Amino acid sequence: MVNFFAQQQQAKRNTSLLVLLFFLAFISIIGIVTAAVAVFSGAVIVSDTAPTQIFWQPLIITMAVVAGGILLVCLVKWLQLRPGGHVVAESLGGIQLAPDSSDPLERRVLNVVEEMAIAANLPVPAVYLLPNEAGINAFAAGYETKDAAIGLTRGAVETFSREQLQAVVAHEFSHILNGDMRLNIRLIAALAGILSLTHLGYMLLRSSRFSSRRNNKNALPLVGVALLVVGSIGVFFGQLIKAAVSRQREYLADAAAVQFTRNPEALAGALQQIGARQHGSRVHHSNADEASHLFFGQALSSWFTLMATHPPLAQRIKRLTPHWNGKYPSPQQHFSQTQQARQQQQRPNALEQLAKLALPALLLEQARSPQQAPQLIRGLLEANVIGTVSPLAELTAAQQLALVELAIPALQLASTSSQLDIVKDLEHLAQRVANGGDLFHWCLYQLLARHLLPASKFKHTLANDQAFDITVAALTAAEQQQAIDFTQLERALNTCKSWSPQAKQTLVQRWYETIHADAKVSAVEHKLIATLCACIGAPLPDLEPDLEPE
């Protein structure tokens, strides 16, 4: 049996080392450029008859300008990507799928993403299709869970069986949960900053053509050449480190995807389909280069192994299925042309949480509709918090949480006026929830508010130890039906949301120990923890206790 937890820990350790190397490369570039300027500008004078003279002012200015320039470009690029995963998806030619789409192929993809979101205890992300890409590939992009987007190429959605599609989507969800999206965006910004040196060097060379005719002592051409050389070397090594970081995160995501699906054969089968097809996992869009490390498979051809952003297919497959014979199967048939694929679309699966929840078809339709979702969610909160008489109040805790998570994409696509109305209602409900609501429904409100209200609404934080203790105390108070300080709890969640995945796992495990102190865990208590986890972007523990019915 493959030890996927050990693989996760190893990949995380290796990634930390590689990120440190990226920082050292950044410092080295500044030092080399400063040294080049010192030589060409005469800031360092070496003489046999006198001590070496160093004029520190121009060197310090050079270091400040180079570091400031690189960081400025990094910041600009980061701000361009900061709005969310939709920016990356659209830059790659992606088209967002409507949450209520009735197209069979699109509905198949949306259903799988919804199922995996419920299984991973995450709000459903936006889903994008890359219609012009025949290669088999997928990606996750965004800065945090509220702005995450999952994209799939046309080749992927038309090729994969349902189980394989679930495995690949689970792989992308693991990137979201492990914080890879934020790391990937920072890598894009860092490489853009290093690349700016080569652009600056080229500009200096061009601008020096005319000035050098009038001044033979002009040093701009030499500085330009130095920046071009150093920038090119920096980009080369930056790409090497980016590729190495990406390879480690892919191993981690493969291991985590198997934890989600309990089906290593499905993920291995998806990888085998890449090897079986002529197009492989190639992505032909002009922006694929800067986003190559985001993809499920190798998006660009690379003859140099160290520049590959993904491990070799054979190695990934062998890690998942050690018994694999090394032979790729025949390419699967086109989805829309085979009855087998249609049957797979309908086949029950252990991860089909929506089917288990038995949500009424009308409510599912409303949750997926940008026109109807705002009123549905408003009615859900009013029924449970204010006490309005409504069938929505009769839904189980699991059904209510699922409706909120499923409605997020539709709410984000709703008209501006609808969004403003629901935000206004949320702000009005906030005080009522804090004064008279129970912890579960307060958490539902928090989950919605964190996706629809500006991040500035949740800027107040606490010390880490204090935040940890307050969340545990809130669960204890809920168990004993005591009053809860919701203001402090909100600040505690704000604090925990920025923690590392490992720290969040420790906290969630403590939550489970708290509610299991009486040797029983009700389904409501389990969903209470699920809502808390969703608020901080943490997965539920891998092993769940036996639950009492609601």
C-alpha positions in Angstrom: 0.0 0.0 0.0 1.4 3.4 -1.0 1.9 5.7 2.0 0.3 8.9 0.6 0.6 10.8 4.0 4.4 10.2 3.9 4.4 11.5 0.3 2.6 14.6 1.4 5.1 15.4 4.1 8.0 14.8 1.9 6.6 17.1 -0.9 5.9 19.9 1.6 9.5 19.7 3.0 11.0 19.8 -0.5 8.8 22.7 -1.5 9.9 24.8 1.4 13.6 24.2 0.4 12.9 25.2 -3.2 11.1 28.4 -2.2 14.1 29.3 -0.1 16.3 28.8 -3.2 14.0 31.1 -5.1 14.6 33.8 -2.5 18.4 33.2 -2.6 18.3 33.5 -6.4 16.6 36.9 -6.1 19.3 38.1 -3.7 22.0 36.8 -6.0 20.6 38.6 -9.0 20.7 41.9 -7.1 24.2 41.3 -6.1 25.4 40.4 -9.6 23.8 43.5 -11.1 25.3 45.7 -8.4 28.7 44.1 -9.1 28.4 44.8 -12.8 27.5 48.4 -12.2 30.4 48.7 -9.9 32.8 47.5 -12.6 31.4 49.6 -15.4 30.8 52.8 -13.5 34.1 52.9 -11.6 32.4 52.7 -8.2 35.2 50.3 -7.1 38.8 51.4 -7.8 41.5 48.8 -7.4 45.1 50.1 -7.3 48.5 48.5 -6.6 49.8 51.6 -4.9 46.7 52.6 -2.9 44.0 50.9 -0.9 40.9 49.8 -2.8 38.3 52.5 -2.9 34.6 51.7 -2.8 32.0 54.4 -3.4 29.1 53.0 -1.5 26.5 55.5 -2.5 26.1 54.5 -6.2 26.2 50.8 -5.2 23.4 51.3 -2.6 21.4 53.2 -5.1 21.8 50.4 -7.6 20.7 47.8 -5.2 17.7 49.8 -4.2 16.7 50.5 -7.8 17.2 46.9 -8.9 15.4 45.4 -5.9 12.7 48.1 -6.0 12.2 47.6 -9.7 11.9 43.8 -9.5 9.5 44.1 -6.5 7.4 46.8 -8.2 6.9 44.5 -11.3 6.1 41.6 -9.0 3.6 43.8 -7.2 1.9 45.0 -10.4 1.7 41.4 -11.7 0.3 40.2 -8.3 -2.3 42.9 -8.3 -3.3 41.9 -11.8 -3.9 38.3 -10.6 -5.2 39.3 -7.2 -8.9 39.6 -8.2 -9.2 35.8 -8.5 -8.8 32.7 -10.5 -11.2 34.0 -13.2 -8.4 36.4 -14.3 -6.0 33.4 -15.0 -8.7 31.3 -16.5 -9.8 34.0 -18.9 -6.2 34.9 -19.8 -5.9 31.3 -21.0 -9.0 31.5 -23.2 -11.4 30.0 -20.6 -15.1 30.4 -20.8 -17.1 30.2 -17.5 -19.8 27.5 -17.4 -23.1 28.8 -16.2 -24.0 27.0 -12.9 -27.5 26.2 -14.2 -26.3 25.0 -17.7 -28.3 22.2 -19.2 -25.8 21.2 -21.9 -25.1 17.5 -21.2 -21.3 17.8 -21.4 -21.2 21.0 -19.3 -23.7 19.5 -16.8 -21.5 16.4 -16.4 -18.5 18.6 -15.5 -20.5 20.9 -13.2 -22.0 17.9 -11.4 -18.6 16.4 -10.7 -17.2 19.7 -9.4 -20.2 20.1 -7.2 -19.8 16.6 -5.8 -16.2 17.1 -5.1 -16.8 20.5 -3.5 -19.3 18.9 -1.1 -16.9 16.0 -0.4 -14.0 18.5 0.2 -16.3 20.7 2.3 -15.6 23.7 0.1 -18.0 26.2 -1.6 -18.3 25.3 -5.3 -15.7 27.2 -7.3 -16.3 28.8 -10.7 -15.8 26.3 -13.5 -14.1 27.2 -16.8 -13.8 25.3 -20.1 -10.9 25.9 -22.5 -12.8 25.2 -25.7 -9.9 25.5 -28.1 -7.5 23.1 -26.4 -7.6 19.5 -27.7 -4.9 18.4 -25.1 -6.0 16.7 -21.9 -5.4 19.1 -19.0 -6.9 21.0 -16.1 -5.9 23.7 -13.6 -6.9 25.4 -10.4 -6.3 29.2 -10.0 -7.1 31.9 -7.5 -5.7 33.4 -4.3 -8.1 31.9 -1.8 -11.1 29.6 -1.7 -13.6 32.5 -2.3 -12.1 33.4 -5.7 -11.0 30.0 -6.8 -11.6 28.7 -10.3 -11.2 25.3 -11.8 -10.5 25.0 -15.6 -10.6 22.0 -17.9 -9.6 21.7 -21.5 -12.1 20.4 -24.1 -9.9 17.4 -24.6 -10.1 16.5 -20.9 -13.9 16.7 -20.6 -14.5 14.8 -23.8 -12.0 12.0 -22.9 -12.2 11.2 -19.2 -14.6 8.7 -17.8 -16.6 10.0 -14.8 -14.3 8.4 -12.3 -11.3 9.8 -14.0 -12.9 13.3 -14.2 -13.6 13.0 -10.5 -10.0 12.1 -9.8 -8.6 15.0 -11.8 -11.0 17.5 -10.2 -10.0 16.1 -6.8 -6.4 16.7 -7.8 -7.3 20.4 -8.4 -9.2 20.7 -5.2 -6.2 19.5 -3.3 -4.2 22.4 -4.8 -6.9 24.7 -3.3 -6.8 23.1 0.1 -2.9 22.8 0.3 -2.5 26.5 -0.5 -0.9 25.8 -3.9 -2.9 28.5 -5.7 -1.4 31.3 -3.7 2.1 29.9 -4.1 1.5 29.5 -7.9 0.4 33.1 -8.2 3.4 34.3 -6.3 5.7 32.3 -8.6 4.1 33.9 -11.6 4.7 37.4 -10.1 8.3 36.5 -9.0 9.2 35.4 -12.5 7.6 38.5 -14.0 9.9 40.6 -11.8 13.0 38.7 -12.8 12.0 38.9 -16.5 11.7 42.7 -16.2 15.6 42.8 -16.0 15.9 41.5 -19.5 13.3 44.0 -20.7 15.2 46.8 -19.0 18.5 45.7 -20.5 16.9 45.6 -24.0 15.5 49.1 -23.5 18.9 50.4 -22.4 20.6 48.9 -25.5 18.0 50.5 -27.8 18.2 53.9 -26.1 22.0 53.9 -26.2 22.2 53.7 -30.0 21.8 57.4 -30.4 23.5 58.6 -27.3 26.6 56.5 -27.9 27.2 58.4 -31.2 27.6 61.6 -29.3 29.4 60.2 -26.3 31.9 57.4 -26.8 32.2 56.9 -23.0 28.6 56.1 -22.6 28.3 53.0 -20.3 24.6 52.3 -21.1 25.3 49.6 -23.7 27.5 47.7 -21.2 24.9 48.0 -18.5 22.2 46.9 -20.9 24.2 43.9 -21.9 24.9 43.1 -18.3 21.2 43.3 -17.4 20.3 41.2 -20.4 22.8 38.5 -19.4 21.9 38.6 -15.7 18.2 38.7 -16.4 18.4 35.8 -18.8 20.4 33.8 -16.3 17.9 34.7 -13.6 14.9 33.7 -15.7 16.6 30.4 -16.5 17.3 29.5 -12.9 13.9 31.0 -11.9 12.2 28.6 -14.4 14.3 25.8 -13.0 13.2 26.5 -9.4 9.5 27.1 -10.5 9.6 23.7 -12.3 11.0 22.0 -9.3 8.4 23.5 -7.0 5.7 22.6 -9.3 6.9 18.9 -9.6 6.8 18.6 -5.8 3.3 20.1 -5.6 2.1 17.7 -8.3 3.2 14.7 -6.2 1.4 16.2 -3.2 -1.8 16.8 -5.2 -1.7 13.3 -6.6 -1.5 11.9 -3.1 -4.2 14.2 -1.7 -6.5 13.4 -4.6 -6.3 9.7 -3.8 -7.3 10.5 -0.2 -10.4 12.3 -1.5 -11.5 9.6 -4.0 -10.0 6.4 -2.5 -9.5 5.4 -6.1 -5.8 5.6 -7.3 -6.8 3.6 -10.4 -8.9 6.5 -11.6 -6.2 9.1 -11.4 -3.7 6.7 -12.9 -6.1 6.1 -15.7 -6.4 9.8 -16.4 -2.6 10.1 -16.6 -2.5 7.1 -18.9 -4.9 8.7 -21.3 -2.5 11.7 -21.6 0.2 9.3 -22.6 -2.1 7.5 -25.0 -3.1 10.6 -27.1 -1.2 12.5 -29.7 -2.0 15.8 -28.2 -1.0 14.7 -24.7 -1.5 17.5 -22.3 -0.2 20.3 -24.5 -1.8 23.7 -24.1 -1.3 26.0 -27.2 -2.5 29.3 -25.8 0.1 32.1 -25.9 -0.2 32.7 -22.1 0.4 29.0 -21.3 4.1 29.6 -20.6 3.6 31.8 -17.5 0.8 29.5 -16.2 2.4 26.2 -17.1 3.0 25.2 -13.5 -0.8 25.5 -12.7 -1.8 22.6 -14.9 -2.6 19.0 -14.2 -0.2 17.8 -16.9 2.9 19.1 -18.7 1.4 22.0 -20.7 4.5 22.8 -22.7 6.9 20.5 -24.4 10.3 20.4 -22.6 13.3 18.5 -23.9 15.2 19.5 -20.8 14.0 17.4 -17.9 14.9 19.9 -15.2 12.7 22.5 -17.0 9.6 20.3 -16.9 7.0 21.6 -14.6 5.6 18.1 -14.0 7.2 14.8 -13.1 7.3 12.2 -16.0 4.0 10.5 -16.5 5.4 7.1 -15.9 6.7 8.1 -12.5 3.4 9.6 -11.4 1.5 6.5 -12.6 3.9 4.2 -10.8 3.5 6.0 -7.6 -0.3 5.6 -7.8 -0.3 2.0 -9.2 3.0 0.3 -8.6 1.8 -2.8 -10.5 1.4 -0.8 -13.8 3.1 -2.6 -16.7 4.3 0.6 -18.4 2.0 0.3 -21.4 -0.4 3.1 -22.3 -4.0 2.0 -23.3 -5.8 2.9 -26.5 -7.3 6.4 -26.4 -10.8 6.5 -25.0 -13.7 7.4 -27.2 -15.2 10.9 -27.5 -17.7 11.5 -24.7 -20.6 12.6 -27.0 -20.1 9.7 -29.3 -20.3 6.7 -27.0 -23.1 5.1 -25.1 -20.6 3.9 -22.5 -19.7 7.5 -21.5 -23.4 8.3 -21.2 -23.8 5.3 -18.9 -20.8 6.4 -16.8 -22.4 9.8 -16.4 -25.4 8.2 -14.6 -23.5 5.6 -12.7 -23.7 5.9 -8.9 -20.5 6.8 -7.1 -19.4 6.9 -3.5 -18.6 10.6 -3.8 -22.1 11.6 -5.1 -22.9 13.5 -1.9 -25.7 15.4 -3.6 -27.6 12.1 -4.2 -27.1 11.1 -0.6 -28.4 14.4 0.7 -31.7 14.0 -1.3 -32.1 17.7 -2.0 -35.4 18.5 -3.7 -34.9 19.0 -7.5 -36.5 22.4 -7.2 -34.1 23.6 -4.6 -31.1 22.4 -6.6 -32.4 24.3 -9.6 -32.9 27.4 -7.6 -29.4 27.2 -6.0 -27.8 26.9 -9.5 -29.8 29.9 -10.9 -28.2 33.4 -10.7 -31.7 34.8 -10.8 -33.2 32.6 -8.0 -30.3 31.8 -5.8 -30.3 35.2 -3.9 -33.9 34.8 -2.8 -33.4 31.1 -1.9 -30.5 31.8 0.4 -32.2 34.8 1.9 -35.2 32.7 2.6 -33.0 30.0 4.2 -31.4 32.4 6.6 -34.6 34.1 7.5 -36.3 30.8 8.1 -33.7 29.6 10.6 -32.5 32.8 12.1 -35.6 35.0 12.3 -38.1 32.1 12.5 -40.0 32.7 9.3 -42.4 29.8 8.6 -41.0 28.0 5.6 -40.2 24.5 4.3 -36.6 25.6 4.2 -36.5 25.4 8.0 -37.2 21.7 7.8 -34.0 20.9 5.9 -31.3 19.0 7.8 -28.1 20.7 8.7 -26.3 18.8 5.9 -28.8 19.9 3.4 -28.6 23.6 4.5 -24.8 23.6 4.3 -24.9 21.9 0.9 -27.4 24.5 -0.5 -25.2 27.4 0.7 -22.0 25.9 -0.8 -23.8 25.0 -4.1 -25.3 28.5 -4.4 -22.0 30.4 -4.2 -21.2 30.4 -8.0 -24.8 31.5 -8.8 -24.7 34.3 -6.2 -21.4 35.6 -7.6 -23.0 35.6 -11.1 -26.2 37.3 -10.0 -27.0 40.8 -11.2 -25.4 43.7 -9.4 -28.7 44.8 -7.9 -29.4 41.3 -6.6 -25.9 41.1 -5.0 -26.4 44.5 -3.4 -29.7 43.4 -2.0 -28.4 40.2 -0.5 -25.3 42.0 0.9 -27.6 44.5 2.5 -29.8 41.7 3.9 -26.7 39.9 5.2 -25.6 43.0 7.1 -29.0 43.4 8.6 -29.1 39.8 9.6 -25.7 39.9 11.2 -26.9 41.5 14.4 -29.9 39.2 14.6 -27.7 36.1 14.1 -25.3 37.3 16.8 -28.1 38.0 19.3 -30.4 35.1 18.8 -28.9 32.6 16.4 -27.3 29.2 17.2 -23.7 28.5 16.2 -24.5 26.4 13.1 -26.6 29.1 11.5 -24.2 31.8 12.5 -21.5 29.8 10.7 -23.8 29.6 7.6 -24.1 33.4 7.7 -20.3 33.7 8.0 -19.7 31.3 5.1 -21.9 33.4 2.9 -20.6 36.8 4.1 -17.0 35.8 3.6 -17.7 35.1 -0.1 -20.0 38.1 -0.8 -18.7 40.9 1.4 -15.4 42.7 1.0 -12.4 41.2 2.7 -12.0 44.4 4.7 -15.1 43.3 6.7 -13.0 40.5 8.2 -9.7 42.2 9.0 -9.8 42.1 12.8 -7.7 39.2 14.2 -6.4 37.8 17.4 -3.3 36.2 18.7 -3.0 32.6 17.4 -3.3 30.9 20.8 -6.3 33.1 21.7 -8.0 32.3 18.4 -7.4 28.6 18.9 -8.9 28.7 22.4 -11.9 30.8 21.4 -13.0 28.4 18.7 -12.8 25.4 21.0 -14.6 27.3 23.8 -17.4 28.2 21.3 -17.9 24.5 20.5 -18.0 23.7 24.2 -20.6 26.4 24.8 -22.7 25.2 21.9 -22.6 21.7 23.4 -23.8 23.0 26.8 -26.2 25.5 25.2 -24.4 28.5 26.7 -24.0 32.0 25.3 -21.2 32.5 22.7 -19.3 35.7 22.0 -19.8 35.8 18.3 -17.7 39.0 17.8 -14.7 37.3 19.3 -15.4 34.1 17.4 -15.5 36.0 14.1 -12.1 37.5 14.8 -10.8 34.0 15.8 -12.0 32.6 12.4 -10.3 35.6 10.6 -7.1 34.6 12.3 -7.4 30.9 11.6 -8.1 31.4 8.0 -4.6 32.6 7.3 -3.0 29.6 9.0 -1.0 26.9 7.2 -2.9 23.6 6.2 -1.0 21.7 9.0 -2.1 24.2 11.7 -5.7 24.1 10.5 -5.7 20.3 10.6 -4.5 20.4 14.2 -7.3 22.9 15.1 -10.0 20.8 13.4 -8.8 17.6 15.1 -9.1 19.5 18.5 -12.7 20.5 17.5 -13.6 16.9 16.9 -12.0 15.9 20.3 -14.1 18.6 21.9 -17.5 17.5 20.6 -16.6 13.8 21.0 -15.9 14.3 24.8 -19.3 12.8 25.6 -18.5 9.7 23.4 -21.1 10.7 20.8 -21.2 13.0 17.8 -24.6 13.9 16.3 -24.9 14.7 12.6 -25.7 18.3 13.5 -22.4 18.6 15.5 -20.6 17.1 12.6 -22.1 19.7 10.2 -21.3 22.4 12.7 -17.6 21.5 12.4 -18.1 21.3 8.6 -19.3 24.9 8.6 -16.4 26.1 10.8 -14.0 24.3 8.5 -15.6 25.9 5.4 -15.2 29.4 7.0 -11.4 28.9 7.4 -10.9 26.9 4.2 -9.9 23.6 5.9 -10.9 20.1 4.9 -12.6 17.8 7.3 -10.4 15.1 9.0 -9.8 12.0 6.9 -11.4 9.7 9.5 -14.8 10.7 10.7 -16.4 9.2 13.8 -19.7 7.3 13.7 -22.5 9.8 13.6 -25.8 9.8 15.3 -28.7 10.7 13.0 -30.1 14.2 13.0 
